């Protein structure tokens, strides 16, 4: 197979390109900009484009397929050439389905918890010696890439994102996967740039459960009323398995699962206990016993940027988390508060996504940082302008968060000075972002704080 990637540098795109090369395909690609870690991974795989830009001459009748990334535009010269030649054009979710259409697919959907639940299932399956294909939304400990495809596996585990598939395909990614086992973790409005109303957003999850294969399984979080309502849309032949928070207790700072005795965990947080419940049911459907599941999950240390411990000393612990949406923000803060009840909690988050920087969306953040002793929020006005959104002010942010004590920063140098000046005795610093605070070296900051 000869396959060309347009916008090969994306997180999922570059991983799929590497996976297909490893599978024996001839892979080429183009992009106008590639950042780390994609750049180094593509270079190591021999797939880094020799020059930045778009080169229609790369698109020839010898290609079997073109895979189009979201970073490209509809007028991309390579895309136009592929359309002119009639070459089959896929989005990456379409191609993942093509590669796994004869396999049993576990698809994890929801507004939050997707990556963590996906990584839990992958960890357990690998621990139990099960061969499987996968696609995850973050780099996972022990897995070389975010995508893996093999001819000898009969099972596939994909994180199911509800965002659009490609510039020419407005279908939410997870609607291409047709799950045999579907997980729905929670629904909280996001991506308002493409789903302008909450009702429109919820409708995508209704379509997701409607596409579960006949005789399949829907695993859903029963503590979310929106999820419960969506679950009723599953076909009649689909088995429905609700789940809640896994029975547990916290002993001396360690969370233990309570099932057939005690299983100490290396992670914590009520939201993670719900993710474990979902992963357990999915693994059981895939033939994994509870005994084997508990043995495996006891060694799970989490996904990158999901309550990832950056640094620690006897007085201070620094965590990095991907949390940026209201539901993720609230759940992450509450998890840290519950795990460290006697410590001062300093929470710092970045408004970075289209939704979070939209004045109309800001009220969704009301009271989400209430669990923090000190709450700091950063946004870059240049990013607001780049996204062509109406200007927002620090006061708009405080009003949206319904928190007059909120410290709001628009200059990352001022934010960095504030973080460096904090008193970190008997404290936890929780840093939450899907970006990097416009260039702050978070790892260096964590090291400095805990020296």
N, C-alpha and C positions, 0 to 999 in steps of 0.2 A: 504493500500500500504506500502510495506517495501522498503525503498530507502536508498542507501549508497552513500555518497559523497567521492570521492577521491580528496584530496586537498580542504578540506571544508573551509579553512581559507580565501580564496580570497574574495574580496569586494562583488562581485555579488554572489559568491557561498555560502558564509555564510548567506547572506540575503535570498537566495532562500531556503536554508535548514530550516531557521527559519519559513519562510512563509509556507512551506509544513508541518512542525510540527504543526503550528497553524491551518492548514487546516485539521488536523487529521491523517496525515501519521506517520508511525514509521520511524524515521530518525536516521541514524548513520553516522559517518564520520571519516576520518583520515587525518593527515597532518604531515609534518616533521618540520614545523615552522609556528606559527601563531602570528601576531602582533596586536596591538591595532588599532582601536577599535573592530576588529573582535573577539579578544580573550574574552573580557568582555561580548560582546553580546552573544556569543556562551555559555559562562559559565552561564549567566543569563537564557538562554533558556534550559539549561540542555543538551547541545549538544557538549560541549568542550571535545575532546578526552582525555582519562585518561593518555595516554602516547604519546609522539611524535614518528612518524615513520609509516611504512607501515606494515600491518598485513594481509596477504592473508587469514588467518583463518576467518577473518570477512566476507569474500565473500563466501556465501553459496547459495544453490539452493532456499532457502526461499526468497531471494531478488527478487523483481519485476523489479527493475531498478538500474543501477549505473549511477551517474552523474559525469563526468570527468572534472576536472578543468585544466586550462592552465599551472598551476604550476607543474603538474605532468609530468613525462617523459614517453616515449613510452615503456620503459622497467620496468615501475612501477610494483612491484610484485602483488599488488591488481588488477591492470588492466589486467595483464597476466592471473590471476586466473579467473577473470570475463569472459575473452575471451574464456578460456578453458571450462568453464561451460555453455557458450552460453547465458549468461545473457544480456539483452538489455542494451547497453551503450549509454548514451546521453551526448552531451555537454549541458551546461545550456541554450543556446539559443534554441536548439532543444526541450528541455523539456518545456521551456516557451511557445513555439508554441503548443506543445501537450496539454498543459493546457488551451489554449485559441483558439483552432482551430475553435470553434463554436461561437466565439465572434468577434465583430468588432474591428480591430486592427489599432491603430494610431502609426506609427513608424517614429521616428525622426532621420534622417541621415545627415551626413555632416562632414567636417573636423573640424568644430568649431561651437559652439553654441548649440550642441546637448543637453547637460545637462540642460542648462538654459531654452531652449525652452520646453523641456520635463517637467521641474519643473513648468513653467508658466501654461502649460495646466493642469497639475495635481492640481495646486493651484485653478485655475478657476473652474474645475469640482467639487472639494471638496466644494468650496464656494457655488456652485449652487446645492449641494445636490445630485450629480450624483454618483452612485456606479460604481467603475472601478477597474480593475487590473492594476498593474504598475510595471515597473522596471526602475530605474534611476541610473545614474553613480556617484551620490554623495548623502550624507545624506542631506535631505531637512527639513527645519523648519516645524514642525507640523506633520511629517510623522515618525513613529517609526522605520521603516526599509526601505531599498532601493528596496525591492520586496514585493508585496502583491498579493495574489491570493484568489479568493472567488468564491463560486458556484453561488451566486445570482447576479453577475455582467454580463452585456452584452457588456462591452466595456473594451479594454485593451490599455494602453499607455506605449510603450517601447522606451527607448533610443536605437538607432540602431548603434552599433559600427561596424566599417569595419575591425577590427582586427580578427585574426584567432579564430576559435571556440574552438579547443582543440588540444592536441598533436597528435591525430589521425584523426583530421578533419580540413583540411586547409581552409575550407569554411569561408569567412567573416561572422561574427555573424549575421549581418542584412539580409543576404540572406536566413536565416531560417524562417523569420517572415511573409513573404507574406502579406504585408500591404494592408488594405482597404483604408486607408488614409496615404499617405507618404509625409514627409516633407524633402526637401533637402536644407540645409542652405548655403552651400558653399563647394568648393573643392580646397584644397591646399595640395600639396604633403606631405605625412607623412608615417611613418612605412616603411622606405626604406629597412629595413632588410627583409621584406616579399614582398614588392612591389618595386623592384629595379629600375623601371622607372616610370616616371609620367604617361605615357600612360597606363601602367599596373594598376596603382592606379585608374585612371579614369574609366577604364574598370569595376571595381567592382561596381561603382555607376551606370553605365549603366545597369548592371545586376540587381541592386536593383530596378530601376524604371521599368524594364521589368517584374518584379515579382509582380507588383501591381495587385490586383485581378480585374477581368473584371468588368467594371462599377465603379471602384474606383476613387480616386482623388489623383493628385500629386500637392503639394503646393511647389513652388520653388522660390528661390531668383533670381530675374531677373537681379540684378546688377553684377552677376558673369557670365562671358562668358562661362566658363567651365560647369557651372550648366545649362545654357540655351542650350548648345549643348547636354548635357546628357538628358535633358527633352524631346528632340525629340525622344528618344528611348522608351518612354512610349507607351503601347498598344493603339490602336486607340480608344478603348472604354473608356479610362481613361480621366476624366476631368482634365484639367490643369489650375491651379490658380497661376499666378505669383504674387510676392509681392516685395515691396521695403521698404524704411524707413518710419515708421509711422509719419504722420504730427505732428509736435511738436514745442514747444518753451521752452526756459529756462528762468525762472523768479526768480531772487534772489537766484540762486543756485539750484532751483527745476525744474526738467523737467516735462512739462505738455503735455499730449496728446491732440490733437485738433480734436475732433469728437463729434458733438452734444454738444458743449461747451468745457470746459477745465477739464481734469482729471489729477490732480497732482500725480506724481509717487514717490516711495521711492527708485527707482533705477535710473541709468543714463547711457548714452553712446549710440552712434549711433548703435553699434552692438546690444544692447539690444532693441532698437526701431525696428530694423529689426526682432529680435526674437519675439517681441510682435506682429508684423504684421503676422508672420507665425502662432503663437499661436491663434490669433483671427480667422484666416481662418479655422484652424483645429477645433476650438471650435464651429464655426458656422456650419461646416459640421456635428458636433456631436449634433447639435440642440440647442446651446447656443446663445441667442440673443446678439447683440452688447451692448445693455444697461446692461445686466447682466455681460457681459465680462468686460466692463469698471469698473463697481462697484467692481468686484473681483480683477482685475489687479492693482487697486489703492492700495490694501493692500499687494501686493506681495513685499517681501523684499530680494529676491534673493536666490541662492543656495550656500551652503558652498563652500568657496574658489573661488567664482566667484565675484570678486570685493567686497569681504567681508571686512567690516570695522572692524579692529582689535582694534583700540584705537584712541582717539581724544582729543585734548585740543583746546584752542582758536587760537593757532598758527600752529598746526600740525595735520594732519590726516594720519593714516597708514592703507593701504589696503593690503589684501592678495588675490592673484589671481592664478588660476591653469595654467595660460598662460605659454606655453613653446614652442609651434610651432611658426613659423614665422608669420602666419596670426593672431593667437591669441595674440601674443605679440604686434603687430602693432595696432590691434583694441583696445586692453586694454589701451595702452598708449595714443592713440588718444582720447579715451573716457574720461580719467582723465584730459588730457590737456583741452578738451572742457569744462568740468565741473568746472575746477579750473583755469581759464585763467590768473589770477593775482598771482598765487602761483608758487614757485619754485618746480619743479617736479624732485624728485630723484627716479630713477628706478633701481631695483636690481633684476636680474633674474639668474636662475640656468639652465645650460645645464645638462640634466639628462637622457634623453631618448636615445635610440639607434641612432635615426636619428640625434638628435641635437649634439651628440658627434662624428659624422662621418665627417671627413674633407671634403669629397665630397659633404656633405649636407650643410655645413656652409654658402656658398654663398647665400643660400635661405634667410638668415637673413639680407642681405644687407639693410641698412637704416631703419630697423624695430624699432630702438630705437631713431630715430631722434627727436621725440617729447619731449624727456627728456632733462632737463637742465644738469643733471649729470647721467651717465649710468654706472652701475657696472654689471659685469658678473662673475659668479663663475662656475668652474667645478672641479671635483675631479679626478686626474689622475688615482687613484686606480679603480674608476668606469669604466674608459675607458679600463683599462687592464682587468677588470672583464668581460666586454662585448666583449673582444677579438677584439678590434678595434685598428687600427694604432694609434700611439701616436699623440696627438695634442699639440700645444704650445699656450701660450697667444697671440703670434703674429699671429698665424693661426686664432684665434678667432677674433682679431681686423680686420684682412684682410677680413674674411668672413662677418663680420658685416659692412664692408666698413666705419669704424669709428675709426679714429686715436686717438680720445679723450677717447675711451672706457677704463675703468679701469677693468682689468681682474685679478681674484684671483684664486689660486689653493689651498689655505690654508684657511679653514673656520675661524680659529682664527684671521687671518689677516683681513678677510672680516668683522668679527664681530667688531674688533677694529675700522675699517673705518666707519662702520655704527654708532657706538657709538660716534664717534668724529665729525660727521656731524653737521652743523648748521641747525637746523630745524625750525627757525623762518619763518613764513609765507610760509610753505612748505607742500608738500604731499610726503610721502614715499610709493612707490608702490613695493611690494615684489611679485615676480612671480616665481612659481616653481611647478613641479609635485612631488618634493621630499621634503627634509628639510635641504638643504645645509649641508649635512653630519653631522647633529646633532645639528644645531643651534635651540634654543628654540625661535621660532618666536613670540609667544604670550608674552613671558617675555621681549623680545626686544622691542616690540611695547609698552608695559606698561612702560618700562624704559624711552623710548624716550618721552613719553607724560606726564610723572609725573611732 
